[in-house]
Amino acid sequence: MNTIILHTDGQISHNGNIVESEALMFLPFKIELEDGFTLRSYFRMPQRYPLLGKLSMFFPGLMKQYLKSPASGCVSDGIGHSGTVQNR
């Protein structure tokens, strides 16, 4: 199965090469997250690959909220997480 890696800086790699453009063609691929990948990493992807930000009508509002947030220390008492999601 084809696999891509999502990096903490928002880059996507496939077969050891950074994807420069055309990120949409990799949507059906299996995804691995680089160690340390966070929600902040996720929001860096549409900054590198603008078409990803157009996949949902809700994304522009979410991106505005992300861009207004502090660079670090963002926590919410309303969100709890205790594990990872794994494909079985």
N, C-alpha and C positions, 0 to 999 in steps of 0.2 A: 504494500500500500504506500502511496506517495505521502510524504510527511513534510510539513514546514515547521520551522521553529520561530516562535514569537519572542523577540528580544526585549530586554528592559528599556532600551532606548527607542522602541517603536519600530525597529526594522524587522523585516521578515526575511528569513533565509530558506533556501531550498537547495539540497545537495551541496551544502557548504558555501553557496554563493548568495550574497545579498540580493534580494529582489529590488530592482531599480524602479520598475513601473509595472503596470498591468497586474496589480495585486489581486484583482477580481478573479483571475483565472485559477487562483489557488484556493478559493472558497471551499471546494469539495474535499480538500486534502485533510488528512489527519493532522492534528495540531499538538506540538510539544511546547511547553512554556520553559523559557530559560529560567534557571534558578534566580529567585528574587523578583520575578515578574509580578507586578501589582496592577491594581485598577488604574493607577497613574500611568503605568506602562501602556495599558490598553488605549488610553486617550492620546498617547503620543503617536499611535499608528495613523490616524487620519491626518495628522499634521504632515506625515511623510507621504501618505497615499490618500490624497483628497477624495477620491471616488468612494472610499470606505465610509466617509462621513455622510454620503448621500444615500446610503442603504436604508435609512430610517428617517421618517419625518420628525422624530423626536430628538435625533442626534444633535442638531444645531443648538437647541436649548441646553442639552446636557454638556456640550462642549463649552458654551458660555459659562456655565456654572464651574466647570473644571478650570477654565482659564482664570477665573476670579479667586480660586482657592489658593491658600498659601502653598509654597513650594514643598513644605514638609509639615509633619505633625497633625495632619487631618485625621481626626477620629470622630466616631459617632457612637453615642451610647445606644442608639436605636438599631444598630446593626451588630449582629453576633455571628461569628463564624468559628467553627471548631475543627474543620477538616478540609479535605480537598475533594473535588469531583473527579471520579475516575471512570473511564469507559471499561466496562467488563466484557 
